[in-house]
Amino acid sequence: MKFNNDNTDYINYFINKNIITQRHFHLCRDYFVNKLSVPQLTAKYGYARTSIYDIIKNFRDKLDNNQEPFFLDIQAGQKNATFSNDTLMMIFRLRNQNLSVPEIKGRLEAKGLNISARKIYAILRHFYFPRLKKRSTSKK
């Protein structure tokens, strides 16, 4: 979407955007903060009286259960990958055979598991596996 430089398109975006969650947020805000009555809310938002009570009840239930009723918390950064115990045990067995991280990665890929070398190294470090001692090219 291309916007003009005079900010009218940006202003219209906020004024004319009609997202249900946003409407419920403003309805609850008007009810609790601005102390509007249910008849005032029905006139302002066009919802039936029973719908307003339902929206307010859902809001209260979510807050009482420590859930965010309107806005999702977006956590920055990489999501933590989870691996099955079988995958972890396979990594541990391969390391116990004195295989390097690139060698472990190759073996896992051969079995259809796509795990980055960086992640394998992080798993080994997390479980206190020591680094391999330097090996000559003939021992590799």
N, C-alpha and C positions, 0 to 999 in steps of 0.2 A: 504494500500500500504506500503510495507516494503522498507526502504531506506538503502543503504550502509553507512558505516561510513566515507568514503572518500569524501563526499559531491558532487560527480559527479551526483548522482540522483537528488539532490536538485538543482544543477545548470541546469541540463537538464529540470527540471520541468519548470523553468522560461524561458528558451530559446525556448523550443518546445511547450509550452502552446499556444494555438491559440484560444483565446476567442474573440468573435467579439467585445464586448465592449472594451476590452483591445486594440484591433487593432484600433478602432475608436479613443480611447484616444491618442494613439501614433501618429495617423495620424493628429489629431487636434494639438497636441503638436508640431509636425514637421512643420505644416503650420504656426502656430502663433508664436512659440518661435524660431524655427530654420529657419524660413522664407523660407521653401522649396516651390517651385512653384507647381502648379497643375500637369504639366507634370512630374516633379520629383516624386511627390506622386503617380501618376499612375504607374510609373516604379517600385517604391519601394514596394507598397502595392498590385498592381495588380487590383485595382478597375478602373472602367470606369470613365472618366472625370465627367460625370453627377452624378455619385454616390458620388464622392468626394465633389462636390458642395452641394449635398443633406446632407451628413454627417456634413459638416461645418455649413450649414443652421440650421439643427436640434440642433447642439451644441449652436449656437448663440441664437436660440429661447428659449431654456431651460434656459440659463443663463439670458436672458432678462426677463424671468418670475420667476426669483429667484428659479429655480429648479436645483438640482444637476444633471448634465448631465450623469455622469459616475458612481459615487460611492454612495452607499446608506449609510446614517447616521444610524448606529446601536446604539441605546441608551441602555446602560446597565441598569439592574434593572428590577423590576417587572412592567409589563404593568398595567396601571390603568383599572380596570374593570368598565364597565358602566352598570347601572341597570335602568330598566324602572321606570317610575314614579309610576306605580302600585306596583312594588316590594318595592320601598322606602316607599310608603304610608302604605303598609302592615307592614313593620318593625316599622314604627312610631306608628301605631295603636296598635300593640302588646306591644310595650314599654309603651304606655299610659295605658295599662292594668296591668302595673307593673310586666311584665314578664322579667326574666333575659335573658342574651344573650344566654345561652344554651337552655333555654325554647323557645326563638324566633327561634333559629336554628332548633329545633325539629319541630316546627309548620311549618316552611318554607319547611323543607324536606318532611313533610307529604303532602304538596301541590306540590311536585315535583321540588322545587327550591333548588339547592345545593349551598349554600353560607357558607363560613367558619365562625366560631365564631369570629375569629380575624377581618374579614372584617365587620361583623355586628357591632362589638364594634367600629371599625374605623368610620363607617357611623354614628353611634349614637354620637360619640365624635365630628365628623365634623359638625353635625347639633346641637351642644350644648345641647344634652340631658344629664342631670346629671346622675351620677351613682345612682343605687338604694341604699337605706339605708340598713344596715345589717338587715337580717330577721332571726327569729328563725326557726328551722326546721318545727315547726308546722304551720307557716304562709306560708311556701313555698308550 
